[in-house]
């Protein structure tokens, strides 16, 4: 599935949920389903700077594609990183770098986050793209 197809799938899922409290609940559920990151990756060098919560992100490069794992100490943030991973995981560095993550605005996420969480979301996207950039040089 392409990045845009995955984004559309998320947009369609959120279209069925009218109430933002229910949407937050869905985001929390997604975070709870996020596969656990190996404890060895919960290191200071994998903490995303710019997030109020602690978010660890690990990126691996296998067979020309980037694979992410993550964890957070905040349940909403864990759900948000889960959404980002579901869209970007298993794609080439070029696909990730060229992606326009329009689903964030289309589902209304950016408008319903506090300023500090919005900054954290931007920091997560930036780090994922920086990891892809680093792998593109391989």
Secondary structure, DSSP 8 states (H G I E B T S, - for coil): --HHHHHHHHHHHHHT--SHHHHHHHHHHHHHHS----GGG-SGGGB-TT-SS-EEEEEEEETTEEEEEEEESSHHHHHHHHHHHHHHTTB-HHHHHH---THHHHTTTGGGS-HHHHHHHHHHHHHHHHHHHHHHT-
